[in-house]
Amino acid sequence: MCISGPKIEAPKPPPIQAAPQEQDAIVTNSREEELRRRRAAAGRKSTILTGSQGTTGAASTTGKSLLGQ
């Protein structure tokens, strides 16, 4: 069985304020610079570690060592 008591209403929330539309020039420039830097880092050249001739240095031909010694 359900016993119903007095109906209590919840208080109304305050009105929602609109977000500010004006942005500081420094913030905008910083964001654009960060996006440019990320795009450059994600490009093809950031993953190529050697040229078309490969590595030109001497090869490491030492045997395996114990625990990096």
C-alpha positions as CSV (number, residue, x, y, z in Angstrom):
1,M,0.0,0.0,0.0
2,C,1.1,3.5,-0.7
3,I,0.7,6.2,1.8
4,S,0.9,9.6,0.1
5,G,1.8,12.6,2.0
6,P,1.7,16.3,1.1
7,K,3.1,17.0,-2.4
8,I,6.4,19.0,-2.2
9,E,7.5,21.0,-5.2
10,A,11.1,21.4,-6.0
11,P,12.5,24.9,-6.2
12,K,12.9,26.3,-9.7
13,P,16.5,26.5,-10.9
14,P,18.0,29.9,-11.8
15,P,17.8,31.0,-15.4
16,I,20.7,29.9,-17.7
17,Q,23.1,32.6,-18.7
18,A,24.4,32.7,-22.2
19,A,28.1,32.1,-22.7
20,P,30.2,35.1,-23.6
21,Q,30.8,35.5,-27.3
22,E,33.7,37.8,-27.3
23,Q,37.2,36.3,-27.0
24,D,40.5,37.8,-26.2
25,A,42.9,38.1,-29.1
26,I,45.7,36.5,-27.2
27,V,43.6,33.4,-26.5
28,T,42.5,33.2,-30.1
29,N,46.1,33.5,-31.4
30,S,47.3,30.9,-28.8
31,R,44.7,28.4,-29.9
32,E,45.5,28.9,-33.6
33,E,49.2,28.5,-32.9
34,E,48.6,25.3,-31.0
35,L,46.5,23.9,-33.8
36,R,49.2,24.8,-36.3
37,R,51.8,23.1,-34.2
38,R,49.7,19.9,-33.8
39,R,49.0,19.7,-37.5
40,A,52.7,20.1,-38.3
41,A,53.6,17.4,-35.8
42,A,51.1,15.0,-37.3
43,G,52.4,15.4,-40.8
44,R,54.5,12.9,-42.7
45,K,57.9,14.5,-42.1
46,S,57.6,14.1,-38.4
47,T,57.7,10.3,-38.7
48,I,60.5,9.9,-41.2
49,L,63.7,9.6,-39.4
50,T,66.1,8.9,-42.3
51,G,66.6,10.2,-45.8
52,S,66.2,8.3,-49.0
53,Q,69.7,6.7,-48.6
54,G,68.8,5.3,-45.2
55,T,71.3,5.6,-42.3
56,T,74.8,6.3,-43.4
57,G,76.5,5.7,-40.0
58,A,78.2,2.4,-39.0
59,A,75.9,-0.4,-37.9
60,S,75.8,-1.5,-34.3
61,T,77.2,-5.0,-34.5
62,T,77.9,-5.7,-30.8
63,G,76.4,-8.8,-29.2
64,K,73.6,-8.8,-26.7
65,S,74.5,-7.6,-23.2
66,L,73.2,-8.5,-19.9
67,L,70.8,-5.9,-18.5
68,G,72.0,-3.2,-20.9
69,Q,75.6,-3.3,-19.8
